[in-house]
Amino acid sequence: QVQLVQSGLEVTKPGASVKVSCKASGYIFTSSGISWVRQAPGQGLEFMGWISPYTGDRNYVQKFQGRVTMTTDSYMTTAYLELRSLRSDDTAIYYCARAPGMATTLDYWGQGTLVTVSS
Amino acid sequence: DVVLTQSPLSLPVTLGQPASISCRSSQSLVYSDGTTYLNWFQQRPGQSPRRLIYQVSSRDSGVPDRFSGSGSGTDFTLKISRVEAEDLGVYYCMQGTHWPQTFGQGTKLEIK
């Protein structure tokens, strides 16, 4: 069965960087893209971008351009999200999701990683 | 960016009664290949979102048949024929037709 298992809680300070991992199993990792979605406390879902583990192609939502890097390691079947220059409003749960096509849908989700940015 | 507007934002329902959520798009969600990439997700309290419906009306495996999706173009609906206690949570529509993908604000389904 498809599973996406994310890394654990991150507590960090304003201006720092964070890197969240998403270990995929149960399917051919390079057959489908991975997207990242975040959810601030008590808020809705916000799409951040998409990466293809097969081609390395990636697209980021303009709001995050310059601060975000999405990567994959096909050998480890793991996707990574790095977010830099963190601010307090980056405090959120960050989800990875399997994204077939170019994220026309998000069919399986990780359990989420809480990133807390606080001085 | 495409704006998805859900209504209502809060939906108190009685168990066993039907429920309906609307999702309206600022642009047509028909892709150049003729497919409409409109999805519905359920997020139970403390859980990750779970996909219920994709391409407007295709139900995911394991999703009870009391959930159905319909609509076309810019106007879409998620219906629950008879609400059960396990349906409590927040429901989101999401479009995958236009970059960047966007979500509706969410509709909180509450049990009366």
Interface residues (C-beta under 8 A of the other chain):
Chain A: S35 V37 G44 L45 E46 F47 G49 W50 N59 V61 Q62 Y95 A97 G101 M102 A103 T104 T105 L106 D107 Y108 W109 G110 Q111 G112
Chain B: Y31 T35 Y37 N39 F41 Q43 S48 P49 R50 R51 Y54 Q55 D60 Y92 M94 G96 T97 W99 P100 Q101 T102 F103 G104 Q105 G106
